[in-house]
Amino acid sequence: MKKIEAIIRPIRLETVKSALAESGVTGITASDVRGCGRQGGQSPGLFRGEEYVIHLPPKIKLEMVVRDEDVDDVVSVLLEQAYTGEEGDGKIFVLPMTDAVRVRTGENGDTVL
């Protein structure tokens, strides 16, 4: 099992979520987060004629645990659907997952996915 964490733009959430569901991902956790990467997070905006700078732009953090054999497919879906071609599209992290346990039944391993 692997845990995949993806930081994406909020405007891409519904598209990414739908594509992941179609590819067989059954569970996703989404969190509202703020952050920046190489671009520094400073993007100018205009509100009611006044310019302002966003220092830590809003992002969505998606977390999911998938079987080892599904990792490449899930990463491909994330890359394709989260892409806008502009700085700040996000990052994908793949982490090892040693076990998972379903609270209700006590089952563990791949069967809980």
PDB file as gemmi writes it, atoms N, CA and C in Angstrom:
CRYST1    1.000    1.000    1.000  90.00  90.00  90.00 P 1                      
ATOM      1  N   MET A   1       0.841  -1.185   0.000  1.00  0.00           N  
ATOM      2  CA  MET A   1       0.000   0.000   0.000  1.00  0.00           C  
ATOM      3  C   MET A   1       0.881   1.242   0.000  1.00  0.00           C  
ATOM      4  N   LYS A   2       0.361   2.292  -0.618  1.00  0.00           N  
ATOM      5  CA  LYS A   2       1.040   3.579  -0.639  1.00  0.00           C  
ATOM      6  C   LYS A   2       0.038   4.670  -0.304  1.00  0.00           C  
ATOM      7  N   LYS A   3       0.525   5.708   0.360  1.00  0.00           N  
ATOM      8  CA  LYS A   3      -0.289   6.891   0.613  1.00  0.00           C  
ATOM      9  C   LYS A   3       0.126   7.938  -0.405  1.00  0.00           C  
ATOM     10  N   ILE A   4      -0.847   8.497  -1.100  1.00  0.00           N  
ATOM     11  CA  ILE A   4      -0.580   9.555  -2.069  1.00  0.00           C  
ATOM     12  C   ILE A   4      -1.167  10.842  -1.517  1.00  0.00           C  
ATOM     13  N   GLU A   5      -0.321  11.855  -1.431  1.00  0.00           N  
ATOM     14  CA  GLU A   5      -0.755  13.188  -1.022  1.00  0.00           C  
ATOM     15  C   GLU A   5      -0.545  14.102  -2.218  1.00  0.00           C  
ATOM     16  N   ALA A   6      -1.565  14.839  -2.576  1.00  0.00           N  
ATOM     17  CA  ALA A   6      -1.474  15.760  -3.700  1.00  0.00           C  
ATOM     18  C   ALA A   6      -1.942  17.135  -3.257  1.00  0.00           C  
ATOM     19  N   ILE A   7      -1.151  18.131  -3.582  1.00  0.00           N  
ATOM     20  CA  ILE A   7      -1.518  19.523  -3.330  1.00  0.00           C  
ATOM     21  C   ILE A   7      -1.917  20.097  -4.684  1.00  0.00           C  
ATOM     22  N   ILE A   8      -3.172  20.537  -4.810  1.00  0.00           N  
ATOM     23  CA  ILE A   8      -3.681  21.014  -6.097  1.00  0.00           C  
ATOM     24  C   ILE A   8      -4.390  22.357  -5.927  1.00  0.00           C  
ATOM     25  N   ARG A   9      -4.703  22.968  -7.046  1.00  0.00           N  
ATOM     26  CA  ARG A   9      -5.482  24.215  -7.038  1.00  0.00           C  
ATOM     27  C   ARG A   9      -6.941  23.904  -6.683  1.00  0.00           C  
ATOM     28  N   PRO A  10      -7.581  24.748  -5.904  1.00  0.00           N  
ATOM     29  CA  PRO A  10      -8.990  24.517  -5.557  1.00  0.00           C  
ATOM     30  C   PRO A  10      -9.908  24.415  -6.773  1.00  0.00           C  
ATOM     31  N   ILE A  11      -9.610  25.149  -7.835  1.00  0.00           N  
ATOM     32  CA  ILE A  11     -10.479  25.118  -9.023  1.00  0.00           C  
ATOM     33  C   ILE A  11     -10.423  23.778  -9.748  1.00  0.00           C  
ATOM     34  N   ARG A  12      -9.437  22.948  -9.461  1.00  0.00           N  
ATOM     35  CA  ARG A  12      -9.295  21.647 -10.123  1.00  0.00           C  
ATOM     36  C   ARG A  12      -9.881  20.504  -9.299  1.00  0.00           C  
ATOM     37  N   LEU A  13     -10.405  20.788  -8.106  1.00  0.00           N  
ATOM     38  CA  LEU A  13     -10.862  19.731  -7.195  1.00  0.00           C  
ATOM     39  C   LEU A  13     -11.929  18.842  -7.803  1.00  0.00           C  
ATOM     40  N   GLU A  14     -12.997  19.400  -8.322  1.00  0.00           N  
ATOM     41  CA  GLU A  14     -14.103  18.582  -8.836  1.00  0.00           C  
ATOM     42  C   GLU A  14     -13.669  17.718 -10.016  1.00  0.00           C  
ATOM     43  N   THR A  15     -12.863  18.286 -10.896  1.00  0.00           N  
ATOM     44  CA  THR A  15     -12.361  17.540 -12.045  1.00  0.00           C  
ATOM     45  C   THR A  15     -11.490  16.373 -11.591  1.00  0.00           C  
ATOM     46  N   VAL A  16     -10.578  16.644 -10.659  1.00  0.00           N  
ATOM     47  CA  VAL A  16      -9.683  15.600 -10.143  1.00  0.00           C  
ATOM     48  C   VAL A  16     -10.479  14.529  -9.408  1.00  0.00           C  
ATOM     49  N   LYS A  17     -11.410  14.954  -8.571  1.00  0.00           N  
ATOM     50  CA  LYS A  17     -12.217  14.005  -7.791  1.00  0.00           C  
ATOM     51  C   LYS A  17     -13.006  13.070  -8.705  1.00  0.00           C  
ATOM     52  N   SER A  18     -13.625  13.608  -9.732  1.00  0.00           N  
ATOM     53  CA  SER A  18     -14.394  12.791 -10.669  1.00  0.00           C  
ATOM     54  C   SER A  18     -13.508  11.801 -11.412  1.00  0.00           C  
ATOM     55  N   ALA A  19     -12.363  12.256 -11.858  1.00  0.00           N  
ATOM     56  CA  ALA A  19     -11.446  11.385 -12.593  1.00  0.00           C  
ATOM     57  C   ALA A  19     -10.900  10.274 -11.696  1.00  0.00           C  
ATOM     58  N   LEU A  20     -10.628  10.591 -10.440  1.00  0.00           N  
ATOM     59  CA  LEU A  20     -10.141   9.562  -9.512  1.00  0.00           C  
ATOM     60  C   LEU A  20     -11.223   8.519  -9.249  1.00  0.00           C  
ATOM     61  N   ALA A  21     -12.460   8.961  -9.109  1.00  0.00           N  
ATOM     62  CA  ALA A  21     -13.567   8.021  -8.894  1.00  0.00           C  
ATOM     63  C   ALA A  21     -13.711   7.093 -10.096  1.00  0.00           C  
ATOM     64  N   GLU A  22     -13.604   7.643 -11.311  1.00  0.00           N  
ATOM     65  CA  GLU A  22     -13.692   6.827 -12.522  1.00  0.00           C  
ATOM     66  C   GLU A  22     -12.557   5.821 -12.623  1.00  0.00           C  
ATOM     67  N   SER A  23     -11.391   6.171 -12.049  1.00  0.00           N  
ATOM     68  CA  SER A  23     -10.242   5.263 -12.117  1.00  0.00           C  
ATOM     69  C   SER A  23     -10.253   4.224 -10.999  1.00  0.00           C  
ATOM     70  N   GLY A  24     -11.260   4.279 -10.118  1.00  0.00           N  
ATOM     71  CA  GLY A  24     -11.401   3.253  -9.101  1.00  0.00           C  
ATOM     72  C   GLY A  24     -10.961   3.633  -7.700  1.00  0.00           C  
ATOM     73  N   VAL A  25     -10.551   4.870  -7.484  1.00  0.00           N  
ATOM     74  CA  VAL A  25     -10.179   5.308  -6.131  1.00  0.00           C  
ATOM     75  C   VAL A  25     -11.460   5.416  -5.313  1.00  0.00           C  
ATOM     76  N   THR A  26     -11.511   4.704  -4.191  1.00  0.00           N  
ATOM     77  CA  THR A  26     -12.749   4.652  -3.408  1.00  0.00           C  
ATOM     78  C   THR A  26     -12.760   5.581  -2.202  1.00  0.00           C  
ATOM     79  N   GLY A  27     -11.623   6.078  -1.791  1.00  0.00           N  
ATOM     80  CA  GLY A  27     -11.602   6.948  -0.622  1.00  0.00           C  
ATOM     81  C   GLY A  27     -10.606   8.073  -0.769  1.00  0.00           C  
ATOM     82  N   ILE A  28     -11.053   9.284  -0.501  1.00  0.00           N  
ATOM     83  CA  ILE A  28     -10.197  10.468  -0.585  1.00  0.00           C  
ATOM     84  C   ILE A  28     -10.507  11.362   0.613  1.00  0.00           C  
ATOM     85  N   THR A  29      -9.474  11.947   1.183  1.00  0.00           N  
ATOM     86  CA  THR A  29      -9.652  12.985   2.188  1.00  0.00           C  
ATOM     87  C   THR A  29      -9.157  14.291   1.573  1.00  0.00           C  
ATOM     88  N   ALA A  30      -9.959  15.338   1.658  1.00  0.00           N  
ATOM     89  CA  ALA A  30      -9.580  16.637   1.111  1.00  0.00           C  
ATOM     90  C   ALA A  30      -9.552  17.661   2.245  1.00  0.00           C  
ATOM     91  N   SER A  31      -8.503  18.452   2.258  1.00  0.00           N  
ATOM     92  CA  SER A  31      -8.349  19.496   3.275  1.00  0.00           C  
ATOM     93  C   SER A  31      -8.025  20.822   2.605  1.00  0.00           C  
ATOM     94  N   ASP A  32      -8.577  21.898   3.146  1.00  0.00           N  
ATOM     95  CA  ASP A  32      -8.203  23.230   2.688  1.00  0.00           C  
ATOM     96  C   ASP A  32      -6.888  23.590   3.362  1.00  0.00           C  
ATOM     97  N   VAL A  33      -5.897  23.951   2.560  1.00  0.00           N  
ATOM     98  CA  VAL A  33      -4.592  24.324   3.096  1.00  0.00           C  
ATOM     99  C   VAL A  33      -4.117  25.585   2.395  1.00  0.00           C  
ATOM    100  N   ARG A  34      -3.045  26.153   2.882  1.00  0.00           N  
ATOM    101  CA  ARG A  34      -2.413  27.298   2.236  1.00  0.00           C  
ATOM    102  C   ARG A  34      -0.932  26.996   2.138  1.00  0.00           C  
ATOM    103  N   GLY A  35      -0.315  27.442   1.049  1.00  0.00           N  
ATOM    104  CA  GLY A  35       1.112  27.201   0.929  1.00  0.00           C  
ATOM    105  C   GLY A  35       1.666  27.687  -0.388  1.00  0.00           C  
ATOM    106  N   CYS A  36       2.988  27.590  -0.489  1.00  0.00           N  
ATOM    107  CA  CYS A  36       3.658  28.007  -1.707  1.00  0.00           C  
ATOM    108  C   CYS A  36       4.874  27.137  -1.938  1.00  0.00           C  
ATOM    109  N   GLY A  37       5.316  27.137  -3.166  1.00  0.00           N  
ATOM    110  CA  GLY A  37       6.517  26.408  -3.557  1.00  0.00           C  
ATOM    111  C   GLY A  37       7.540  27.388  -4.076  1.00  0.00           C  
ATOM    112  N   ARG A  38       8.141  27.023  -5.191  1.00  0.00           N  
ATOM    113  CA  ARG A  38       9.202  27.853  -5.772  1.00  0.00           C  
ATOM    114  C   ARG A  38       8.747  29.245  -6.176  1.00  0.00           C  
ATOM    115  N   GLN A  39       7.491  29.373  -6.576  1.00  0.00           N  
ATOM    116  CA  GLN A  39       7.022  30.683  -7.033  1.00  0.00           C  
ATOM    117  C   GLN A  39       6.910  31.678  -5.878  1.00  0.00           C  
ATOM    118  N   GLY A  40       7.067  31.209  -4.654  1.00  0.00           N  
ATOM    119  CA  GLY A  40       7.056  32.104  -3.509  1.00  0.00           C  
ATOM    120  C   GLY A  40       5.676  32.439  -2.997  1.00  0.00           C  
ATOM    121  N   GLY A  41       4.664  32.034  -3.703  1.00  0.00           N  
ATOM    122  CA  GLY A  41       3.308  32.230  -3.229  1.00  0.00           C  
ATOM    123  C   GLY A  41       2.781  33.632  -3.346  1.00  0.00           C  
ATOM    124  N   GLN A  42       3.572  34.527  -3.892  1.00  0.00           N  
ATOM    125  CA  GLN A  42       3.126  35.907  -3.977  1.00  0.00           C  
ATOM    126  C   GLN A  42       2.524  36.161  -5.343  1.00  0.00           C  
ATOM    127  N   SER A  43       1.222  36.257  -5.375  1.00  0.00           N  
ATOM    128  CA  SER A  43       0.557  36.574  -6.630  1.00  0.00           C  
ATOM    129  C   SER A  43      -0.302  37.816  -6.430  1.00  0.00           C  
ATOM    130  N   PRO A  44      -0.150  38.790  -7.332  1.00  0.00           N  
ATOM    131  CA  PRO A  44      -0.941  40.015  -7.182  1.00  0.00           C  
ATOM    132  C   PRO A  44      -2.393  39.776  -7.575  1.00  0.00           C  
ATOM    133  N   GLY A  45      -3.265  40.468  -6.906  1.00  0.00           N  
ATOM    134  CA  GLY A  45      -4.684  40.395  -7.229  1.00  0.00           C  
ATOM    135  C   GLY A  45      -5.268  41.789  -7.255  1.00  0.00           C  
ATOM    136  N   LEU A  46      -6.477  41.890  -7.738  1.00  0.00           N  
ATOM    137  CA  LEU A  46      -7.150  43.182  -7.798  1.00  0.00           C  
ATOM    138  C   LEU A  46      -8.545  42.992  -7.223  1.00  0.00           C  
ATOM    139  N   PHE A  47      -8.898  43.784  -6.224  1.00  0.00           N  
ATOM    140  CA  PHE A  47     -10.213  43.708  -5.602  1.00  0.00           C  
ATOM    141  C   PHE A  47     -10.749  45.117  -5.449  1.00  0.00           C  
ATOM    142  N   ARG A  48     -11.861  45.379  -6.111  1.00  0.00           N  
ATOM    143  CA  ARG A  48     -12.497  46.702  -6.066  1.00  0.00           C  
ATOM    144  C   ARG A  48     -11.509  47.831  -6.378  1.00  0.00           C  
ATOM    145  N   GLY A  49     -10.676  47.571  -7.382  1.00  0.00           N  
ATOM    146  CA  GLY A  49      -9.739  48.592  -7.825  1.00  0.00           C  
ATOM    147  C   GLY A  49      -8.468  48.692  -7.013  1.00  0.00           C  
ATOM    148  N   GLU A  50      -8.372  47.914  -5.944  1.00  0.00           N  
ATOM    149  CA  GLU A  50      -7.174  47.942  -5.102  1.00  0.00           C  
ATOM    150  C   GLU A  50      -6.336  46.702  -5.363  1.00  0.00           C  
ATOM    151  N   GLU A  51      -5.034  46.901  -5.528  1.00  0.00           N  
ATOM    152  CA  GLU A  51      -4.144  45.766  -5.721  1.00  0.00           C  
ATOM    153  C   GLU A  51      -3.714  45.204  -4.360  1.00  0.00           C  
ATOM    154  N   TYR A  52      -3.625  43.909  -4.280  1.00  0.00           N  
ATOM    155  CA  TYR A  52      -3.162  43.258  -3.060  1.00  0.00           C  
ATOM    156  C   TYR A  52      -2.319  42.047  -3.448  1.00  0.00           C  
ATOM    157  N   VAL A  53      -1.553  41.511  -2.498  1.00  0.00           N  
ATOM    158  CA  VAL A  53      -0.688  40.359  -2.747  1.00  0.00           C  
ATOM    159  C   VAL A  53      -1.118  39.217  -1.844  1.00  0.00           C  
ATOM    160  N   ILE A  54      -1.280  38.035  -2.441  1.00  0.00           N  
ATOM    161  CA  ILE A  54      -1.585  36.835  -1.667  1.00  0.00           C  
ATOM    162  C   ILE A  54      -0.253  36.157  -1.360  1.00  0.00           C  
ATOM    163  N   HIS A  55       0.105  36.054  -0.082  1.00  0.00           N  
ATOM    164  CA  HIS A  55       1.401  35.490   0.293  1.00  0.00           C  
ATOM    165  C   HIS A  55       1.380  33.970   0.370  1.00  0.00           C  
ATOM    166  N   LEU A  56       0.306  33.392   0.836  1.00  0.00           N  
ATOM    167  CA  LEU A  56       0.152  31.941   0.873  1.00  0.00           C  
ATOM    168  C   LEU A  56      -1.188  31.603   0.236  1.00  0.00           C  
ATOM    169  N   PRO A  57      -1.178  31.294  -1.054  1.00  0.00           N  
ATOM    170  CA  PRO A  57      -2.442  31.060  -1.750  1.00  0.00           C  
ATOM    171  C   PRO A  57      -3.148  29.794  -1.265  1.00  0.00           C  
ATOM    172  N   PRO A  58      -4.468  29.769  -1.364  1.00  0.00           N  
ATOM    173  CA  PRO A  58      -5.221  28.590  -0.948  1.00  0.00           C  
ATOM    174  C   PRO A  58      -4.970  27.424  -1.902  1.00  0.00           C  
ATOM    175  N   LYS A  59      -4.891  26.236  -1.331  1.00  0.00           N  
ATOM    176  CA  LYS A  59      -4.708  24.996  -2.080  1.00  0.00           C  
ATOM    177  C   LYS A  59      -5.625  23.939  -1.464  1.00  0.00           C  
ATOM    178  N   ILE A  60      -5.723  22.804  -2.128  1.00  0.00           N  
ATOM    179  CA  ILE A  60      -6.435  21.646  -1.602  1.00  0.00           C  
ATOM    180  C   ILE A  60      -5.424  20.517  -1.447  1.00  0.00           C  
ATOM    181  N   LYS A  61      -5.433  19.874  -0.299  1.00  0.00           N  
ATOM    182  CA  LYS A  61      -4.574  18.713  -0.080  1.00  0.00           C  
ATOM    183  C   LYS A  61      -5.451  17.470  -0.139  1.00  0.00           C  
ATOM    184  N   LEU A  62      -5.154  16.596  -1.097  1.00  0.00           N  
ATOM    185  CA  LEU A  62      -5.864  15.328  -1.224  1.00  0.00           C  
ATOM    186  C   LEU A  62      -4.989  14.220  -0.656  1.00  0.00           C  
ATOM    187  N   GLU A  63      -5.591  13.338   0.122  1.00  0.00           N  
ATOM    188  CA  GLU A  63      -4.876  12.199   0.666  1.00  0.00           C  
ATOM    189  C   GLU A  63      -5.661  10.937   0.339  1.00  0.00           C  
ATOM    190  N   MET A  64      -4.959   9.911  -0.125  1.00  0.00           N  
ATOM    191  CA  MET A  64      -5.606   8.638  -0.417  1.00  0.00           C  
ATOM    192  C   MET A  64      -4.590   7.519  -0.235  1.00  0.00           C  
ATOM    193  N   VAL A  65      -5.078   6.353   0.137  1.00  0.00           N  
ATOM    194  CA  VAL A  65      -4.234   5.171   0.249  1.00  0.00           C  
ATOM    195  C   VAL A  65      -4.686   4.206  -0.833  1.00  0.00           C  
ATOM    196  N   VAL A  66      -3.726   3.736  -1.620  1.00  0.00           N  
ATOM    197  CA  VAL A  66      -4.040   2.856  -2.744  1.00  0.00           C  
ATOM    198  C   VAL A  66      -3.124   1.637  -2.725  1.00  0.00           C  
ATOM    199  N   ARG A  67      -3.537   0.601  -3.444  1.00  0.00           N  
ATOM    200  CA  ARG A  67      -2.703  -0.591  -3.597  1.00  0.00           C  
ATOM    201  C   ARG A  67      -1.459  -0.233  -4.408  1.00  0.00           C  
ATOM    202  N   ASP A  68      -0.375  -0.938  -4.173  1.00  0.00           N  
ATOM    203  CA  ASP A  68       0.878  -0.663  -4.879  1.00  0.00           C  
ATOM    204  C   ASP A  68       0.694  -0.662  -6.391  1.00  0.00           C  
ATOM    205  N   GLU A  69      -0.098  -1.600  -6.906  1.00  0.00           N  
ATOM    206  CA  GLU A  69      -0.269  -1.712  -8.351  1.00  0.00           C  
ATOM    207  C   GLU A  69      -1.097  -0.567  -8.951  1.00  0.00           C  
ATOM    208  N   ASP A  70      -1.776   0.219  -8.117  1.00  0.00           N  
ATOM    209  CA  ASP A  70      -2.608   1.321  -8.602  1.00  0.00           C  
ATOM    210  C   ASP A  70      -1.913   2.683  -8.560  1.00  0.00           C  
ATOM    211  N   VAL A  71      -0.716   2.735  -7.982  1.00  0.00           N  
ATOM    212  CA  VAL A  71      -0.036   4.016  -7.774  1.00  0.00           C  
ATOM    213  C   VAL A  71       0.197   4.762  -9.081  1.00  0.00           C  
ATOM    214  N   ASP A  72       0.754   4.087 -10.077  1.00  0.00           N  
ATOM    215  CA  ASP A  72       1.073   4.769 -11.335  1.00  0.00           C  
ATOM    216  C   ASP A  72      -0.177   5.332 -12.007  1.00  0.00           C  
ATOM    217  N   ASP A  73      -1.270   4.568 -11.976  1.00  0.00           N  
ATOM    218  CA  ASP A  73      -2.519   5.043 -12.586  1.00  0.00           C  
ATOM    219  C   ASP A  73      -3.052   6.274 -11.867  1.00  0.00           C  
ATOM    220  N   VAL A  74      -3.025   6.241 -10.539  1.00  0.00           N  
ATOM    221  CA  VAL A  74      -3.538   7.372  -9.751  1.00  0.00           C  
ATOM    222  C   VAL A  74      -2.678   8.613  -9.978  1.00  0.00           C  
ATOM    223  N   VAL A  75      -1.368   8.441  -9.979  1.00  0.00           N  
ATOM    224  CA  VAL A  75      -0.472   9.580 -10.221  1.00  0.00           C  
ATOM    225  C   VAL A  75      -0.713  10.150 -11.618  1.00  0.00           C  
ATOM    226  N   SER A  76      -0.916   9.290 -12.602  1.00  0.00           N  
ATOM    227  CA  SER A  76      -1.198   9.761 -13.966  1.00  0.00           C  
ATOM    228  C   SER A  76      -2.486  10.578 -14.029  1.00  0.00           C  
ATOM    229  N   VAL A  77      -3.522  10.106 -13.340  1.00  0.00           N  
ATOM    230  CA  VAL A  77      -4.793  10.846 -13.299  1.00  0.00           C  
ATOM    231  C   VAL A  77      -4.583  12.206 -12.644  1.00  0.00           C  
ATOM    232  N   LEU A  78      -3.859  12.235 -11.542  1.00  0.00           N  
ATOM    233  CA  LEU A  78      -3.598  13.502 -10.857  1.00  0.00           C  
ATOM    234  C   LEU A  78      -2.825  14.463 -11.751  1.00  0.00           C  
ATOM    235  N   LEU A  79      -1.786  13.961 -12.413  1.00  0.00           N  
ATOM    236  CA  LEU A  79      -0.994  14.821 -13.301  1.00  0.00           C  
ATOM    237  C   LEU A  79      -1.836  15.393 -14.428  1.00  0.00           C  
ATOM    238  N   GLU A  80      -2.660  14.573 -15.015  1.00  0.00           N  
ATOM    239  CA  GLU A  80      -3.467  15.003 -16.157  1.00  0.00           C  
ATOM    240  C   GLU A  80      -4.569  15.983 -15.748  1.00  0.00           C  
ATOM    241  N   GLN A  81      -5.253  15.699 -14.659  1.00  0.00           N  
ATOM    242  CA  GLN A  81      -6.430  16.484 -14.284  1.00  0.00           C  
ATOM    243  C   GLN A  81      -6.112  17.736 -13.473  1.00  0.00           C  
ATOM    244  N   ALA A  82      -4.998  17.769 -12.752  1.00  0.00           N  
ATOM    245  CA  ALA A  82      -4.655  18.935 -11.938  1.00  0.00           C  
ATOM    246  C   ALA A  82      -3.858  19.967 -12.726  1.00  0.00           C  
ATOM    247  N   TYR A  83      -3.411  19.608 -13.901  1.00  0.00           N  
ATOM    248  CA  TYR A  83      -2.532  20.447 -14.713  1.00  0.00           C  
ATOM    249  C   TYR A  83      -3.255  21.664 -15.294  1.00  0.00           C  
ATOM    250  N   THR A  84      -2.641  22.835 -15.115  1.00  0.00           N  
ATOM    251  CA  THR A  84      -3.095  24.041 -15.818  1.00  0.00           C  
ATOM    252  C   THR A  84      -1.973  24.628 -16.660  1.00  0.00           C  
ATOM    253  N   GLY A  85      -0.740  24.227 -16.374  1.00  0.00           N  
ATOM    254  CA  GLY A  85       0.411  24.741 -17.101  1.00  0.00           C  
ATOM    255  C   GLY A  85       1.019  25.982 -16.494  1.00  0.00           C  
ATOM    256  N   GLU A  86       0.472  26.445 -15.401  1.00  0.00           N  
ATOM    257  CA  GLU A  86       0.983  27.645 -14.745  1.00  0.00           C  
ATOM    258  C   GLU A  86       1.704  27.259 -13.456  1.00  0.00           C  
ATOM    259  N   GLU A  87       2.580  28.151 -12.995  1.00  0.00           N  
ATOM    260  CA  GLU A  87       3.236  27.919 -11.710  1.00  0.00           C  
ATOM    261  C   GLU A  87       2.188  27.766 -10.628  1.00  0.00           C  
ATOM    262  N   GLY A  88       2.440  26.867  -9.688  1.00  0.00           N  
ATOM    263  CA  GLY A  88       1.502  26.678  -8.588  1.00  0.00           C  
ATOM    264  C   GLY A  88       0.498  25.574  -8.829  1.00  0.00           C  
ATOM    265  N   ASP A  89       0.720  24.744  -9.862  1.00  0.00           N  
ATOM    266  CA  ASP A  89      -0.197  23.627 -10.123  1.00  0.00           C  
ATOM    267  C   ASP A  89      -0.177  22.602  -8.990  1.00  0.00           C  
ATOM    268  N   GLY A  90       0.920  22.501  -8.250  1.00  0.00           N  
ATOM    269  CA  GLY A  90       0.938  21.627  -7.093  1.00  0.00           C  
ATOM    270  C   GLY A  90       2.039  20.595  -7.097  1.00  0.00           C  
ATOM    271  N   LYS A  91       1.923  19.649  -6.186  1.00  0.00           N  
ATOM    272  CA  LYS A  91       2.892  18.574  -6.011  1.00  0.00           C  
ATOM    273  C   LYS A  91       2.148  17.292  -5.690  1.00  0.00           C  
ATOM    274  N   ILE A  92       2.808  16.152  -5.982  1.00  0.00           N  
ATOM    275  CA  ILE A  92       2.286  14.838  -5.628  1.00  0.00           C  
ATOM    276  C   ILE A  92       3.379  14.120  -4.853  1.00  0.00           C  
ATOM    277  N   PHE A  93       3.018  13.575  -3.706  1.00  0.00           N  
ATOM    278  CA  PHE A  93       3.958  12.822  -2.877  1.00  0.00           C  
ATOM    279  C   PHE A  93       3.445  11.397  -2.737  1.00  0.00           C  
ATOM    280  N   VAL A  94       4.331  10.413  -2.893  1.00  0.00           N  
ATOM    281  CA  VAL A  94       3.979   9.009  -2.725  1.00  0.00           C  
ATOM    282  C   VAL A  94       4.789   8.485  -1.552  1.00  0.00           C  
ATOM    283  N   LEU A  95       4.075   7.995  -0.526  1.00  0.00           N  
ATOM    284  CA  LEU A  95       4.707   7.553   0.715  1.00  0.00           C  
ATOM    285  C   LEU A  95       4.400   6.078   0.981  1.00  0.00           C  
ATOM    286  N   PRO A  96       5.323   5.367   1.596  1.00  0.00           N  
ATOM    287  CA  PRO A  96       5.020   3.975   1.956  1.00  0.00           C  
ATOM    288  C   PRO A  96       3.977   3.926   3.069  1.00  0.00           C  
ATOM    289  N   MET A  97       3.118   2.931   3.011  1.00  0.00           N  
ATOM    290  CA  MET A  97       2.080   2.733   4.030  1.00  0.00           C  
ATOM    291  C   MET A  97       2.237   1.302   4.523  1.00  0.00           C  
ATOM    292  N   THR A  98       2.492   1.131   5.800  1.00  0.00           N  
ATOM    293  CA  THR A  98       2.744  -0.219   6.305  1.00  0.00           C  
ATOM    294  C   THR A  98       1.476  -0.998   6.612  1.00  0.00           C  
ATOM    295  N   ASP A  99       0.414  -0.326   7.032  1.00  0.00           N  
ATOM    296  CA  ASP A  99      -0.821  -1.040   7.348  1.00  0.00           C  
ATOM    297  C   ASP A  99      -1.979  -0.060   7.412  1.00  0.00           C  
ATOM    298  N   ALA A 100      -3.171  -0.602   7.328  1.00  0.00           N  
ATOM    299  CA  ALA A 100      -4.403   0.169   7.494  1.00  0.00           C  
ATOM    300  C   ALA A 100      -5.389  -0.733   8.218  1.00  0.00           C  
ATOM    301  N   VAL A 101      -6.199  -0.167   9.093  1.00  0.00           N  
ATOM    302  CA  VAL A 101      -7.157  -0.947   9.875  1.00  0.00           C  
ATOM    303  C   VAL A 101      -8.523  -0.286   9.787  1.00  0.00           C  
ATOM    304  N   ARG A 102      -9.547  -1.078   9.463  1.00  0.00           N  
ATOM    305  CA  ARG A 102     -10.915  -0.579   9.459  1.00  0.00           C  
ATOM    306  C   ARG A 102     -11.418  -0.603  10.899  1.00  0.00           C  
ATOM    307  N   VAL A 103     -11.815   0.532  11.419  1.00  0.00           N  
ATOM    308  CA  VAL A 103     -12.223   0.663  12.818  1.00  0.00           C  
ATOM    309  C   VAL A 103     -13.431  -0.216  13.134  1.00  0.00           C  
ATOM    310  N   ARG A 104     -14.420  -0.222  12.273  1.00  0.00           N  
ATOM    311  CA  ARG A 104     -15.659  -0.948  12.544  1.00  0.00           C  
ATOM    312  C   ARG A 104     -15.457  -2.444  12.699  1.00  0.00           C  
ATOM    313  N   THR A 105     -14.602  -3.046  11.833  1.00  0.00           N  
ATOM    314  CA  THR A 105     -14.477  -4.505  11.830  1.00  0.00           C  
ATOM    315  C   THR A 105     -13.147  -5.030  12.337  1.00  0.00           C  
ATOM    316  N   GLY A 106     -12.147  -4.157  12.397  1.00  0.00           N  
ATOM    317  CA  GLY A 106     -10.823  -4.611  12.803  1.00  0.00           C  
ATOM    318  C   GLY A 106     -10.020  -5.221  11.670  1.00  0.00           C  
ATOM    319  N   GLU A 107     -10.592  -5.289  10.458  1.00  0.00           N  
ATOM    320  CA  GLU A 107      -9.852  -5.816   9.306  1.00  0.00           C  
ATOM    321  C   GLU A 107      -8.617  -4.949   9.061  1.00  0.00           C  
ATOM    322  N   ASN A 108      -7.587  -5.555   8.462  1.00  0.00           N  
ATOM    323  CA  ASN A 108      -6.412  -4.750   8.129  1.00  0.00           C  
ATOM    324  C   ASN A 108      -5.840  -5.164   6.786  1.00  0.00           C  
ATOM    325  N   GLY A 109      -4.903  -4.344   6.311  1.00  0.00           N  
ATOM    326  CA  GLY A 109      -4.258  -4.597   5.027  1.00  0.00           C  
ATOM    327  C   GLY A 109      -5.066  -4.069   3.860  1.00  0.00           C  
ATOM    328  N   ASP A 110      -4.788  -4.635   2.674  1.00  0.00           N  
ATOM    329  CA  ASP A 110      -5.436  -4.177   1.438  1.00  0.00           C  
ATOM    330  C   ASP A 110      -6.958  -4.342   1.464  1.00  0.00           C  
ATOM    331  N   THR A 111      -7.480  -5.231   2.283  1.00  0.00           N  
ATOM    332  CA  THR A 111      -8.931  -5.462   2.300  1.00  0.00           C  
ATOM    333  C   THR A 111      -9.711  -4.246   2.776  1.00  0.00           C  
ATOM    334  N   VAL A 112      -9.097  -3.345   3.513  1.00  0.00           N  
ATOM    335  CA  VAL A 112      -9.806  -2.159   4.001  1.00  0.00           C  
ATOM    336  C   VAL A 112      -9.947  -1.088   2.926  1.00  0.00           C  
ATOM    337  N   LEU A 113      -9.220  -1.244   1.849  1.00  0.00           N  
ATOM    338  CA  LEU A 113      -9.286  -0.247   0.779  1.00  0.00           C  
ATOM    339  C   LEU A 113     -10.516  -0.520  -0.052  1.00  0.00           C  
TER     340      LEU A 113                                                      
END                                                                             
